[in-house]
C-alpha cells in the first residue's frame, strides 16, 4: 500500500514545487527524445519557460541541475 504524500513538504516552498515541475517535464517529454540535439533543445525550451513564467534561474539552487531526482 502506498502512503499518501505529505503536502507539508511542498507547502510554502516554491523551490520544491519548481523542482518537481522540472522533474515531471523531463520525465514526460525529455525521456522520449532519441538524440542529443532534441534533448538539448528541450532543455533550452524548459529554461526559457521558467524565465518567462517564474523568473531567472537561481544557478546556486537550479531546478535543472542534473540529475533531476525527486
mmCIF file as Biopython writes it, N, C-alpha, C and O atoms, coordinates in Angstrom:
data_model
#
loop_
_atom_site.group_PDB
_atom_site.id
_atom_site.type_symbol
_atom_site.label_atom_id
_atom_site.label_alt_id
_atom_site.label_comp_id
_atom_site.label_asym_id
_atom_site.label_entity_id
_atom_site.label_seq_id
_atom_site.pdbx_PDB_ins_code
_atom_site.Cartn_x
_atom_site.Cartn_y
_atom_site.Cartn_z
_atom_site.occupancy
_atom_site.B_iso_or_equiv
_atom_site.auth_seq_id
_atom_site.auth_asym_id
_atom_site.pdbx_PDB_model_num
ATOM 1   N N  . UNK A ? 1  ? 0.837  -1.169 0.000   1.0 0.0 1  A 1 
ATOM 2   C CA . UNK A ? 1  ? 0.000  0.000  0.000   1.0 0.0 1  A 1 
ATOM 3   C C  . UNK A ? 1  ? 0.892  1.246  0.000   1.0 0.0 1  A 1 
ATOM 4   O O  . UNK A ? 1  ? 1.837  1.345  0.783   1.0 0.0 1  A 1 
ATOM 5   N N  . UNK A ? 2  ? 0.581  2.187  -0.883  1.0 0.0 2  A 1 
ATOM 6   C CA . UNK A ? 2  ? 1.339  3.433  -0.968  1.0 0.0 2  A 1 
ATOM 7   C C  . UNK A ? 2  ? 0.859  4.405  0.086   1.0 0.0 2  A 1 
ATOM 8   O O  . UNK A ? 2  ? -0.338 4.517  0.350   1.0 0.0 2  A 1 
ATOM 9   N N  . UNK A ? 3  ? 1.801  5.102  0.682   1.0 0.0 3  A 1 
ATOM 10  C CA . UNK A ? 3  ? 1.418  6.123  1.653   1.0 0.0 3  A 1 
ATOM 11  C C  . UNK A ? 3  ? 1.022  7.398  0.909   1.0 0.0 3  A 1 
ATOM 12  O O  . UNK A ? 3  ? 1.445  7.637  -0.222  1.0 0.0 3  A 1 
ATOM 13  N N  . UNK A ? 4  ? 0.220  8.186  1.557   1.0 0.0 4  A 1 
ATOM 14  C CA . UNK A ? 4  ? -0.212 9.455  0.972   1.0 0.0 4  A 1 
ATOM 15  C C  . UNK A ? 4  ? 0.939  10.455 1.018   1.0 0.0 4  A 1 
ATOM 16  O O  . UNK A ? 4  ? 1.716  10.455 1.973   1.0 0.0 4  A 1 
ATOM 17  N N  . UNK A ? 5  ? 1.060  11.306 0.000   1.0 0.0 5  A 1 
ATOM 18  C CA . UNK A ? 5  ? 2.135  12.305 0.010   1.0 0.0 5  A 1 
ATOM 19  C C  . UNK A ? 5  ? 1.938  13.296 1.150   1.0 0.0 5  A 1 
ATOM 20  O O  . UNK A ? 5  ? 0.808  13.602 1.531   1.0 0.0 5  A 1 
ATOM 21  N N  . UNK A ? 6  ? 3.025  13.783 1.679   1.0 0.0 6  A 1 
ATOM 22  C CA . UNK A ? 6  ? 2.987  14.779 2.738   1.0 0.0 6  A 1 
ATOM 23  C C  . UNK A ? 6  ? 2.930  16.163 2.098   1.0 0.0 6  A 1 
ATOM 24  O O  . UNK A ? 6  ? 3.944  16.672 1.621   1.0 0.0 6  A 1 
ATOM 25  N N  . UNK A ? 7  ? 1.759  16.763 2.089   1.0 0.0 7  A 1 
ATOM 26  C CA . UNK A ? 7  ? 1.578  18.071 1.455   1.0 0.0 7  A 1 
ATOM 27  C C  . UNK A ? 7  ? 2.404  19.152 2.127   1.0 0.0 7  A 1 
ATOM 28  O O  . UNK A ? 7  ? 2.713  20.162 1.493   1.0 0.0 7  A 1 
ATOM 29  N N  . UNK A ? 8  ? 2.767  18.977 3.372   1.0 0.0 8  A 1 
ATOM 30  C CA . UNK A ? 8  ? 3.580  19.959 4.075   1.0 0.0 8  A 1 
ATOM 31  C C  . UNK A ? 8  ? 4.963  20.088 3.445   1.0 0.0 8  A 1 
ATOM 32  O O  . UNK A ? 8  ? 5.615  21.122 3.590   1.0 0.0 8  A 1 
ATOM 33  N N  . UNK A ? 9  ? 5.413  19.049 2.748   1.0 0.0 9  A 1 
ATOM 34  C CA . UNK A ? 9  ? 6.721  19.072 2.108   1.0 0.0 9  A 1 
ATOM 35  C C  . UNK A ? 9  ? 6.796  20.186 1.059   1.0 0.0 9  A 1 
ATOM 36  O O  . UNK A ? 9  ? 7.850  20.793 0.871   1.0 0.0 9  A 1 
ATOM 37  N N  . UNK A ? 10 ? 5.687  20.451 0.382   1.0 0.0 10 A 1 
ATOM 38  C CA . UNK A ? 10 ? 5.650  21.458 -0.681  1.0 0.0 10 A 1 
ATOM 39  C C  . UNK A ? 10 ? 5.086  22.795 -0.225  1.0 0.0 10 A 1 
ATOM 40  O O  . UNK A ? 10 ? 5.424  23.833 -0.796  1.0 0.0 10 A 1 
ATOM 41  N N  . UNK A ? 11 ? 4.252  22.788 0.772   1.0 0.0 11 A 1 
ATOM 42  C CA . UNK A ? 11 ? 3.543  23.986 1.208   1.0 0.0 11 A 1 
ATOM 43  C C  . UNK A ? 11 ? 4.521  25.084 1.612   1.0 0.0 11 A 1 
ATOM 44  O O  . UNK A ? 11 ? 5.352  24.903 2.502   1.0 0.0 11 A 1 
ATOM 45  N N  . UNK A ? 12 ? 4.400  26.229 0.935   1.0 0.0 12 A 1 
ATOM 46  C CA . UNK A ? 12 ? 5.238  27.370 1.251   1.0 0.0 12 A 1 
ATOM 47  C C  . UNK A ? 12 ? 6.672  27.248 0.753   1.0 0.0 12 A 1 
ATOM 48  O O  . UNK A ? 12 ? 7.521  28.064 1.111   1.0 0.0 12 A 1 
ATOM 49  N N  . UNK A ? 13 ? 6.952  26.241 -0.066  1.0 0.0 13 A 1 
ATOM 50  C CA . UNK A ? 13 ? 8.315  26.067 -0.556  1.0 0.0 13 A 1 
ATOM 51  C C  . UNK A ? 13 ? 8.289  26.034 -2.082  1.0 0.0 13 A 1 
ATOM 52  O O  . UNK A ? 13 ? 8.224  24.969 -2.696  1.0 0.0 13 A 1 
ATOM 53  N N  . UNK A ? 14 ? 8.340  27.220 -2.676  1.0 0.0 14 A 1 
ATOM 54  C CA . UNK A ? 14 ? 8.208  27.318 -4.131  1.0 0.0 14 A 1 
ATOM 55  C C  . UNK A ? 14 ? 9.337  26.607 -4.872  1.0 0.0 14 A 1 
ATOM 56  O O  . UNK A ? 14 ? 9.125  26.113 -5.980  1.0 0.0 14 A 1 
ATOM 57  N N  . UNK A ? 15 ? 10.530 26.545 -4.286  1.0 0.0 15 A 1 
ATOM 58  C CA . UNK A ? 15 ? 11.646 25.890 -4.970  1.0 0.0 15 A 1 
ATOM 59  C C  . UNK A ? 15 ? 11.399 24.391 -5.137  1.0 0.0 15 A 1 
ATOM 60  O O  . UNK A ? 15 ? 11.796 23.804 -6.143  1.0 0.0 15 A 1 
ATOM 61  N N  . UNK A ? 16 ? 10.748 23.775 -4.159  1.0 0.0 16 A 1 
ATOM 62  C CA . UNK A ? 16 ? 10.424 22.347 -4.286  1.0 0.0 16 A 1 
ATOM 63  C C  . UNK A ? 16 ? 9.380  22.116 -5.367  1.0 0.0 16 A 1 
ATOM 64  O O  . UNK A ? 16 ? 9.457  21.139 -6.112  1.0 0.0 16 A 1 
ATOM 65  N N  . UNK A ? 17 ? 8.411  23.006 -5.453  1.0 0.0 17 A 1 
ATOM 66  C CA . UNK A ? 17 ? 7.371  22.882 -6.490  1.0 0.0 17 A 1 
ATOM 67  C C  . UNK A ? 17 ? 8.005  23.049 -7.867  1.0 0.0 17 A 1 
ATOM 68  O O  . UNK A ? 17 ? 7.683  22.300 -8.789  1.0 0.0 17 A 1 
ATOM 69  N N  . UNK A ? 18 ? 8.897  24.019 -8.015  1.0 0.0 18 A 1 
ATOM 70  C CA . UNK A ? 18 ? 9.550  24.250 -9.303  1.0 0.0 18 A 1 
ATOM 71  C C  . UNK A ? 18 ? 10.426 23.058 -9.674  1.0 0.0 18 A 1 
ATOM 72  O O  . UNK A ? 18 ? 10.462 22.655 -10.837 1.0 0.0 18 A 1 
ATOM 73  N N  . UNK A ? 19 ? 11.130 22.491 -8.701  1.0 0.0 19 A 1 
ATOM 74  C CA . UNK A ? 19 ? 11.967 21.326 -8.963  1.0 0.0 19 A 1 
ATOM 75  C C  . UNK A ? 19 ? 11.088 20.134 -9.373  1.0 0.0 19 A 1 
ATOM 76  O O  . UNK A ? 19 ? 11.456 19.376 -10.270 1.0 0.0 19 A 1 
ATOM 77  N N  . UNK A ? 20 ? 9.939  19.967 -8.726  1.0 0.0 20 A 1 
ATOM 78  C CA . UNK A ? 20 ? 9.007  18.906 -9.096  1.0 0.0 20 A 1 
ATOM 79  C C  . UNK A ? 20 ? 8.487  19.123 -10.515 1.0 0.0 20 A 1 
ATOM 80  O O  . UNK A ? 20 ? 8.372  18.171 -11.286 1.0 0.0 20 A 1 
ATOM 81  N N  . UNK A ? 21 ? 8.172  20.373 -10.863 1.0 0.0 21 A 1 
ATOM 82  C CA . UNK A ? 21 ? 7.701  20.698 -12.215 1.0 0.0 21 A 1 
ATOM 83  C C  . UNK A ? 21 ? 8.766  20.336 -13.253 1.0 0.0 21 A 1 
ATOM 84  O O  . UNK A ? 21 ? 8.464  19.722 -14.276 1.0 0.0 21 A 1 
ATOM 85  N N  . UNK A ? 22 ? 10.020 20.725 -12.978 1.0 0.0 22 A 1 
ATOM 86  C CA . UNK A ? 22 ? 11.112 20.411 -13.911 1.0 0.0 22 A 1 
ATOM 87  C C  . UNK A ? 22 ? 11.284 18.904 -14.048 1.0 0.0 22 A 1 
ATOM 88  O O  . UNK A ? 22 ? 11.475 18.393 -15.152 1.0 0.0 22 A 1 
ATOM 89  N N  . UNK A ? 23 ? 11.216 18.204 -12.937 1.0 0.0 23 A 1 
ATOM 90  C CA . UNK A ? 23 ? 11.360 16.747 -12.951 1.0 0.0 23 A 1 
ATOM 91  C C  . UNK A ? 23 ? 10.269 16.101 -13.805 1.0 0.0 23 A 1 
ATOM 92  O O  . UNK A ? 23 ? 10.555 15.240 -14.637 1.0 0.0 23 A 1 
ATOM 93  N N  . UNK A ? 24 ? 9.035  16.511 -13.599 1.0 0.0 24 A 1 
ATOM 94  C CA . UNK A ? 24 ? 7.919  15.926 -14.345 1.0 0.0 24 A 1 
ATOM 95  C C  . UNK A ? 24 ? 8.006  16.250 -15.831 1.0 0.0 24 A 1 
ATOM 96  O O  . UNK A ? 24 ? 7.716  15.393 -16.665 1.0 0.0 24 A 1 
ATOM 97  N N  . UNK A ? 25 ? 8.400  17.474 -16.176 1.0 0.0 25 A 1 
ATOM 98  C CA . UNK A ? 25 ? 8.575  17.830 -17.591 1.0 0.0 25 A 1 
ATOM 99  C C  . UNK A ? 25 ? 9.628  16.946 -18.244 1.0 0.0 25 A 1 
ATOM 100 O O  . UNK A ? 25 ? 9.447  16.469 -19.364 1.0 0.0 25 A 1 
ATOM 101 N N  . UNK A ? 26 ? 10.723 16.735 -17.535 1.0 0.0 26 A 1 
ATOM 102 C CA . UNK A ? 26 ? 11.787 15.902 -18.078 1.0 0.0 26 A 1 
ATOM 103 C C  . UNK A ? 26 ? 11.318 14.462 -18.242 1.0 0.0 26 A 1 
ATOM 104 O O  . UNK A ? 26 ? 11.637 13.830 -19.249 1.0 0.0 26 A 1 
ATOM 105 N N  . UNK A ? 27 ? 10.582 13.935 -17.296 1.0 0.0 27 A 1 
ATOM 106 C CA . UNK A ? 27 ? 10.134 12.544 -17.383 1.0 0.0 27 A 1 
ATOM 107 C C  . UNK A ? 27 ? 9.079  12.364 -18.488 1.0 0.0 27 A 1 
ATOM 108 O O  . UNK A ? 27 ? 9.079  11.355 -19.195 1.0 0.0 27 A 1 
ATOM 109 N N  . UNK A ? 28 ? 8.194  13.339 -18.627 1.0 0.0 28 A 1 
ATOM 110 C CA . UNK A ? 28 ? 7.118  13.218 -19.612 1.0 0.0 28 A 1 
ATOM 111 C C  . UNK A ? 28 ? 7.622  13.457 -21.036 1.0 0.0 28 A 1 
ATOM 112 O O  . UNK A ? 28 ? 7.224  12.745 -21.958 1.0 0.0 28 A 1 
ATOM 113 N N  . UNK A ? 29 ? 8.486  14.445 -21.222 1.0 0.0 29 A 1 
ATOM 114 C CA . UNK A ? 29 ? 8.915  14.813 -22.563 1.0 0.0 29 A 1 
ATOM 115 C C  . UNK A ? 29 ? 10.333 14.362 -22.899 1.0 0.0 29 A 1 
ATOM 116 O O  . UNK A ? 29 ? 10.540 13.638 -23.872 1.0 0.0 29 A 1 
ATOM 117 N N  . UNK A ? 30 ? 11.302 14.784 -22.103 1.0 0.0 30 A 1 
ATOM 118 C CA . UNK A ? 30 ? 12.704 14.542 -22.450 1.0 0.0 30 A 1 
ATOM 119 C C  . UNK A ? 30 ? 13.037 13.050 -22.574 1.0 0.0 30 A 1 
ATOM 120 O O  . UNK A ? 30 ? 13.841 12.668 -23.424 1.0 0.0 30 A 1 
ATOM 121 N N  . UNK A ? 31 ? 12.433 12.217 -21.745 1.0 0.0 31 A 1 
ATOM 122 C CA . UNK A ? 31 ? 12.727 10.786 -21.794 1.0 0.0 31 A 1 
ATOM 123 C C  . UNK A ? 31 ? 12.355 10.148 -23.126 1.0 0.0 31 A 1 
ATOM 124 O O  . UNK A ? 31 ? 12.806 9.043  -23.429 1.0 0.0 31 A 1 
ATOM 125 N N  . UNK A ? 32 ? 11.542 10.824 -23.921 1.0 0.0 32 A 1 
ATOM 126 C CA . UNK A ? 32 ? 11.096 10.253 -25.194 1.0 0.0 32 A 1 
ATOM 127 C C  . UNK A ? 32 ? 11.982 10.633 -26.382 1.0 0.0 32 A 1 
ATOM 128 O O  . UNK A ? 32 ? 11.863 10.054 -27.462 1.0 0.0 32 A 1 
ATOM 129 N N  . UNK A ? 33 ? 12.859 11.598 -26.179 1.0 0.0 33 A 1 
ATOM 130 C CA . UNK A ? 33 ? 13.736 12.013 -27.271 1.0 0.0 33 A 1 
ATOM 131 C C  . UNK A ? 33 ? 14.829 10.985 -27.498 1.0 0.0 33 A 1 
ATOM 132 O O  . UNK A ? 33 ? 15.285 10.334 -26.559 1.0 0.0 33 A 1 
ATOM 133 N N  . UNK A ? 34 ? 15.245 10.842 -28.747 1.0 0.0 34 A 1 
ATOM 134 C CA . UNK A ? 34 ? 16.204 9.794  -29.070 1.0 0.0 34 A 1 
ATOM 135 C C  . UNK A ? 34 ? 17.569 10.329 -29.488 1.0 0.0 34 A 1 
ATOM 136 O O  . UNK A ? 34 ? 18.497 9.549  -29.701 1.0 0.0 34 A 1 
ATOM 137 N N  . UNK A ? 35 ? 17.705 11.650 -29.608 1.0 0.0 35 A 1 
ATOM 138 C CA . UNK A ? 35 ? 19.034 12.169 -29.953 1.0 0.0 35 A 1 
ATOM 139 C C  . UNK A ? 35 ? 19.375 13.373 -29.089 1.0 0.0 35 A 1 
ATOM 140 O O  . UNK A ? 35 ? 18.497 14.050 -28.554 1.0 0.0 35 A 1 
ATOM 141 N N  . UNK A ? 36 ? 20.657 13.617 -28.968 1.0 0.0 36 A 1 
ATOM 142 C CA . UNK A ? 36 ? 21.176 14.662 -28.087 1.0 0.0 36 A 1 
ATOM 143 C C  . UNK A ? 36 ? 20.732 16.055 -28.517 1.0 0.0 36 A 1 
ATOM 144 O O  . UNK A ? 36 ? 20.498 16.918 -27.671 1.0 0.0 36 A 1 
ATOM 145 N N  . UNK A ? 37 ? 20.614 16.280 -29.804 1.0 0.0 37 A 1 
ATOM 146 C CA . UNK A ? 37 ? 20.182 17.583 -30.310 1.0 0.0 37 A 1 
ATOM 147 C C  . UNK A ? 37 ? 18.783 17.938 -29.803 1.0 0.0 37 A 1 
ATOM 148 O O  . UNK A ? 37 ? 18.552 19.064 -29.362 1.0 0.0 37 A 1 
ATOM 149 N N  . UNK A ? 38 ? 17.850 16.985 -29.863 1.0 0.0 38 A 1 
ATOM 150 C CA . UNK A ? 38 ? 16.489 17.224 -29.374 1.0 0.0 38 A 1 
ATOM 151 C C  . UNK A ? 38 ? 16.467 17.433 -27.860 1.0 0.0 38 A 1 
ATOM 152 O O  . UNK A ? 38 ? 15.738 18.289 -27.360 1.0 0.0 38 A 1 
ATOM 153 N N  . UNK A ? 39 ? 17.260 16.658 -27.139 1.0 0.0 39 A 1 
ATOM 154 C CA . UNK A ? 39 ? 17.328 16.799 -25.683 1.0 0.0 39 A 1 
ATOM 155 C C  . UNK A ? 39 ? 17.847 18.183 -25.315 1.0 0.0 39 A 1 
ATOM 156 O O  . UNK A ? 39 ? 17.289 18.840 -24.437 1.0 0.0 39 A 1 
ATOM 157 N N  . UNK A ? 40 ? 18.901 18.627 -25.974 1.0 0.0 40 A 1 
ATOM 158 C CA . UNK A ? 40 ? 19.463 19.949 -25.689 1.0 0.0 40 A 1 
ATOM 159 C C  . UNK A ? 40 ? 18.475 21.063 -26.024 1.0 0.0 40 A 1 
ATOM 160 O O  . UNK A ? 40 ? 18.380 22.043 -25.285 1.0 0.0 40 A 1 
ATOM 161 N N  . UNK A ? 41 ? 17.738 20.929 -27.130 1.0 0.0 41 A 1 
ATOM 162 C CA . UNK A ? 41 ? 16.744 21.940 -27.492 1.0 0.0 41 A 1 
ATOM 163 C C  . UNK A ? 41 ? 15.617 21.969 -26.464 1.0 0.0 41 A 1 
ATOM 164 O O  . UNK A ? 41 ? 15.132 23.041 -26.102 1.0 0.0 41 A 1 
ATOM 165 N N  . UNK A ? 42 ? 15.200 20.789 -25.994 1.0 0.0 42 A 1 
ATOM 166 C CA . UNK A ? 42 ? 14.159 20.736 -24.965 1.0 0.0 42 A 1 
ATOM 167 C C  . UNK A ? 42 ? 14.619 21.450 -23.692 1.0 0.0 42 A 1 
ATOM 168 O O  . UNK A ? 42 ? 13.835 22.167 -23.071 1.0 0.0 42 A 1 
ATOM 169 N N  . UNK A ? 43 ? 15.872 21.261 -23.302 1.0 0.0 43 A 1 
ATOM 170 C CA . UNK A ? 43 ? 16.399 21.920 -22.105 1.0 0.0 43 A 1 
ATOM 171 C C  . UNK A ? 43 ? 16.359 23.440 -22.257 1.0 0.0 43 A 1 
ATOM 172 O O  . UNK A ? 43 ? 16.103 24.156 -21.289 1.0 0.0 43 A 1 
ATOM 173 N N  . UNK A ? 44 ? 16.611 23.927 -23.462 1.0 0.0 44 A 1 
ATOM 174 C CA . UNK A ? 44 ? 16.518 25.370 -23.733 1.0 0.0 44 A 1 
ATOM 175 C C  . UNK A ? 44 ? 15.072 25.832 -23.584 1.0 0.0 44 A 1 
ATOM 176 O O  . UNK A ? 44 ? 14.815 26.868 -22.971 1.0 0.0 44 A 1 
ATOM 177 N N  . UNK A ? 45 ? 14.127 25.075 -24.137 1.0 0.0 45 A 1 
ATOM 178 C CA . UNK A ? 45 ? 12.705 25.420 -24.017 1.0 0.0 45 A 1 
ATOM 179 C C  . UNK A ? 45 ? 12.268 25.437 -22.553 1.0 0.0 45 A 1 
ATOM 180 O O  . UNK A ? 45 ? 11.540 26.335 -22.128 1.0 0.0 45 A 1 
ATOM 181 N N  . UNK A ? 46 ? 12.710 24.454 -21.792 1.0 0.0 46 A 1 
ATOM 182 C CA . UNK A ? 46 ? 12.333 24.349 -20.385 1.0 0.0 46 A 1 
ATOM 183 C C  . UNK A ? 46 ? 12.876 25.541 -19.596 1.0 0.0 46 A 1 
ATOM 184 O O  . UNK A ? 46 ? 12.160 26.133 -18.788 1.0 0.0 46 A 1 
ATOM 185 N N  . UNK A ? 47 ? 14.116 25.883 -19.828 1.0 0.0 47 A 1 
ATOM 186 C CA . UNK A ? 47 ? 14.736 27.028 -19.143 1.0 0.0 47 A 1 
ATOM 187 C C  . UNK A ? 47 ? 14.037 28.332 -19.560 1.0 0.0 47 A 1 
ATOM 188 O O  . UNK A ? 47 ? 13.787 29.193 -18.717 1.0 0.0 47 A 1 
ATOM 189 N N  . UNK A ? 48 ? 13.722 28.480 -20.856 1.0 0.0 48 A 1 
ATOM 190 C CA . UNK A ? 48 ? 13.015 29.678 -21.333 1.0 0.0 48 A 1 
ATOM 191 C C  . UNK A ? 48 ? 11.634 29.802 -20.699 1.0 0.0 48 A 1 
ATOM 192 O O  . UNK A ? 48 ? 11.207 30.902 -20.349 1.0 0.0 48 A 1 
ATOM 193 N N  . UNK A ? 49 ? 10.933 28.675 -20.551 1.0 0.0 49 A 1 
ATOM 194 C CA . UNK A ? 49 ? 9.616  28.686 -19.911 1.0 0.0 49 A 1 
ATOM 195 C C  . UNK A ? 49 ? 9.733  29.113 -18.458 1.0 0.0 49 A 1 
ATOM 196 O O  . UNK A ? 49 ? 8.895  29.862 -17.957 1.0 0.0 49 A 1 
ATOM 197 N N  . UNK A ? 50 ? 10.764 28.639 -17.787 1.0 0.0 50 A 1 
ATOM 198 C CA . UNK A ? 50 ? 10.992 29.035 -16.391 1.0 0.0 50 A 1 
ATOM 199 C C  . UNK A ? 50 ? 11.221 30.544 -16.301 1.0 0.0 50 A 1 
ATOM 200 O O  . UNK A ? 50 ? 10.635 31.215 -15.451 1.0 0.0 50 A 1 
ATOM 201 N N  . UNK A ? 51 ? 12.066 31.072 -17.173 1.0 0.0 51 A 1 
ATOM 202 C CA . UNK A ? 51 ? 12.378 32.501 -17.153 1.0 0.0 51 A 1 
ATOM 203 C C  . UNK A ? 51 ? 11.131 33.333 -17.460 1.0 0.0 51 A 1 
ATOM 204 O O  . UNK A ? 51 ? 10.884 34.347 -16.807 1.0 0.0 51 A 1 
ATOM 205 N N  . UNK A ? 52 ? 10.353 32.909 -18.443 1.0 0.0 52 A 1 
ATOM 206 C CA . UNK A ? 52 ? 9.162  33.659 -18.845 1.0 0.0 52 A 1 
ATOM 207 C C  . UNK A ? 52 ? 8.070  33.637 -17.773 1.0 0.0 52 A 1 
ATOM 208 O O  . UNK A ? 52 ? 7.428  34.658 -17.523 1.0 0.0 52 A 1 
ATOM 209 N N  . UNK A ? 53 ? 7.857  32.493 -17.146 1.0 0.0 53 A 1 
ATOM 210 C CA . UNK A ? 53 ? 6.730  32.341 -16.216 1.0 0.0 53 A 1 
ATOM 211 C C  . UNK A ? 53 ? 7.090  32.551 -14.750 1.0 0.0 53 A 1 
ATOM 212 O O  . UNK A ? 53 ? 6.248  32.972 -13.956 1.0 0.0 53 A 1 
ATOM 213 N N  . UNK A ? 54 ? 8.329  32.261 -14.392 1.0 0.0 54 A 1 
ATOM 214 C CA . UNK A ? 54 ? 8.711  32.295 -12.979 1.0 0.0 54 A 1 
ATOM 215 C C  . UNK A ? 54 ? 9.776  33.342 -12.708 1.0 0.0 54 A 1 
ATOM 216 O O  . UNK A ? 54 ? 9.731  34.029 -11.688 1.0 0.0 54 A 1 
ATOM 217 N N  . UNK A ? 55 ? 10.732 33.465 -13.614 1.0 0.0 55 A 1 
ATOM 218 C CA . UNK A ? 55 ? 11.820 34.421 -13.433 1.0 0.0 55 A 1 
ATOM 219 C C  . UNK A ? 55 ? 13.157 33.747 -13.684 1.0 0.0 55 A 1 
ATOM 220 O O  . UNK A ? 55 ? 13.226 32.572 -14.045 1.0 0.0 55 A 1 
ATOM 221 N N  . UNK A ? 56 ? 14.207 34.513 -13.484 1.0 0.0 56 A 1 
ATOM 222 C CA . UNK A ? 56 ? 15.557 33.994 -13.721 1.0 0.0 56 A 1 
ATOM 223 C C  . UNK A ? 56 ? 15.824 32.757 -12.875 1.0 0.0 56 A 1 
ATOM 224 O O  . UNK A ? 56 ? 15.298 32.616 -11.771 1.0 0.0 56 A 1 
ATOM 225 N N  . UNK A ? 57 ? 16.642 31.875 -13.404 1.0 0.0 57 A 1 
ATOM 226 C CA . UNK A ? 57 ? 17.005 30.635 -12.723 1.0 0.0 57 A 1 
ATOM 227 C C  . UNK A ? 57 ? 18.111 30.927 -11.723 1.0 0.0 57 A 1 
ATOM 228 O O  . UNK A ? 57 ? 19.120 31.544 -12.065 1.0 0.0 57 A 1 
ATOM 229 N N  . UNK A ? 58 ? 17.918 30.484 -10.491 1.0 0.0 58 A 1 
ATOM 230 C CA . UNK A ? 58 ? 18.945 30.606 -9.458  1.0 0.0 58 A 1 
ATOM 231 C C  . UNK A ? 58 ? 19.964 29.500 -9.693  1.0 0.0 58 A 1 
ATOM 232 O O  . UNK A ? 58 ? 19.691 28.331 -9.421  1.0 0.0 58 A 1 
ATOM 233 N N  . UNK A ? 59 ? 21.126 29.863 -10.192 1.0 0.0 59 A 1 
ATOM 234 C CA . UNK A ? 59 ? 22.134 28.865 -10.559 1.0 0.0 59 A 1 
ATOM 235 C C  . UNK A ? 59 ? 22.674 28.102 -9.350  1.0 0.0 59 A 1 
ATOM 236 O O  . UNK A ? 59 ? 23.159 26.980 -9.496  1.0 0.0 59 A 1 
ATOM 237 N N  . UNK A ? 60 ? 22.594 28.702 -8.150  1.0 0.0 60 A 1 
ATOM 238 C CA . UNK A ? 60 ? 23.055 28.011 -6.942  1.0 0.0 60 A 1 
ATOM 239 C C  . UNK A ? 60 ? 22.105 26.886 -6.553  1.0 0.0 60 A 1 
ATOM 240 O O  . UNK A ? 60 ? 22.531 25.879 -5.988  1.0 0.0 60 A 1 
ATOM 241 N N  . UNK A ? 61 ? 20.824 27.054 -6.852  1.0 0.0 61 A 1 
ATOM 242 C CA . UNK A ? 61 ? 19.811 26.061 -6.498  1.0 0.0 61 A 1 
ATOM 243 C C  . UNK A ? 61 ? 18.915 25.804 -7.702  1.0 0.0 61 A 1 
ATOM 244 O O  . UNK A ? 61 ? 17.690 25.894 -7.610  1.0 0.0 61 A 1 
ATOM 245 N N  . UNK A ? 62 ? 19.536 25.486 -8.828  1.0 0.0 62 A 1 
ATOM 246 C CA . UNK A ? 62 ? 18.819 25.328 -10.088 1.0 0.0 62 A 1 
ATOM 247 C C  . UNK A ? 62 ? 17.938 24.077 -10.080 1.0 0.0 62 A 1 
ATOM 248 O O  . UNK A ? 62 ? 18.388 23.006 -9.672  1.0 0.0 62 A 1 
ATOM 249 N N  . UNK A ? 63 ? 16.683 24.205 -10.527 1.0 0.0 63 A 1 
ATOM 250 C CA . UNK A ? 63 ? 15.819 23.033 -10.624 1.0 0.0 63 A 1 
ATOM 251 C C  . UNK A ? 63 ? 16.228 22.111 -11.780 1.0 0.0 63 A 1 
ATOM 252 O O  . UNK A ? 63 ? 15.705 21.006 -11.920 1.0 0.0 63 A 1 
ATOM 253 N N  . UNK A ? 64 ? 17.172 22.585 -12.605 1.0 0.0 64 A 1 
ATOM 254 C CA . UNK A ? 64 ? 17.593 21.805 -13.767 1.0 0.0 64 A 1 
ATOM 255 C C  . UNK A ? 64 ? 18.914 21.082 -13.553 1.0 0.0 64 A 1 
ATOM 256 O O  . UNK A ? 64 ? 19.405 20.402 -14.454 1.0 0.0 64 A 1 
ATOM 257 N N  . UNK A ? 65 ? 19.489 21.225 -12.368 1.0 0.0 65 A 1 
ATOM 258 C CA . UNK A ? 65 ? 20.763 20.571 -12.078 1.0 0.0 65 A 1 
ATOM 259 C C  . UNK A ? 65 ? 20.616 19.056 -12.206 1.0 0.0 65 A 1 
ATOM 260 O O  . UNK A ? 65 ? 19.709 18.456 -11.629 1.0 0.0 65 A 1 
ATOM 261 N N  . UNK A ? 66 ? 21.511 18.460 -12.961 1.0 0.0 66 A 1 
ATOM 262 C CA . UNK A ? 66 ? 21.464 17.013 -13.202 1.0 0.0 66 A 1 
ATOM 263 C C  . UNK A ? 66 ? 22.143 16.266 -12.067 1.0 0.0 66 A 1 
ATOM 264 O O  . UNK A ? 66 ? 23.122 16.760 -11.508 1.0 0.0 66 A 1 
ATOM 265 N N  . UNK A ? 67 ? 21.666 15.132 -11.726 1.0 0.0 67 A 1 
ATOM 266 C CA . UNK A ? 67 ? 20.402 14.540 -12.165 1.0 0.0 67 A 1 
ATOM 267 C C  . UNK A ? 67 ? 19.232 15.174 -11.421 1.0 0.0 67 A 1 
ATOM 268 O O  . UNK A ? 67 ? 19.339 15.513 -10.242 1.0 0.0 67 A 1 
ATOM 269 N N  . UNK A ? 68 ? 18.106 15.331 -12.131 1.0 0.0 68 A 1 
ATOM 270 C CA . UNK A ? 68 ? 16.909 15.865 -11.511 1.0 0.0 68 A 1 
ATOM 271 C C  . UNK A ? 68 ? 16.185 14.666 -10.909 1.0 0.0 68 A 1 
ATOM 272 O O  . UNK A ? 68 ? 15.481 13.929 -11.600 1.0 0.0 68 A 1 
ATOM 273 N N  . UNK A ? 69 ? 16.374 14.496 -9.633  1.0 0.0 69 A 1 
ATOM 274 C CA . UNK A ? 69 ? 15.766 13.374 -8.924  1.0 0.0 69 A 1 
ATOM 275 C C  . UNK A ? 69 ? 14.706 13.896 -7.969  1.0 0.0 69 A 1 
ATOM 276 O O  . UNK A ? 69 ? 14.851 14.961 -7.368  1.0 0.0 69 A 1 
ATOM 277 N N  . UNK A ? 70 ? 13.636 13.120 -7.842  1.0 0.0 70 A 1 
ATOM 278 C CA . UNK A ? 70 ? 12.601 13.504 -6.903  1.0 0.0 70 A 1 
ATOM 279 C C  . UNK A ? 70 ? 12.040 12.277 -6.262  1.0 0.0 70 A 1 
ATOM 280 O O  . UNK A ? 70 ? 11.143 12.373 -5.425  1.0 0.0 70 A 1 
#
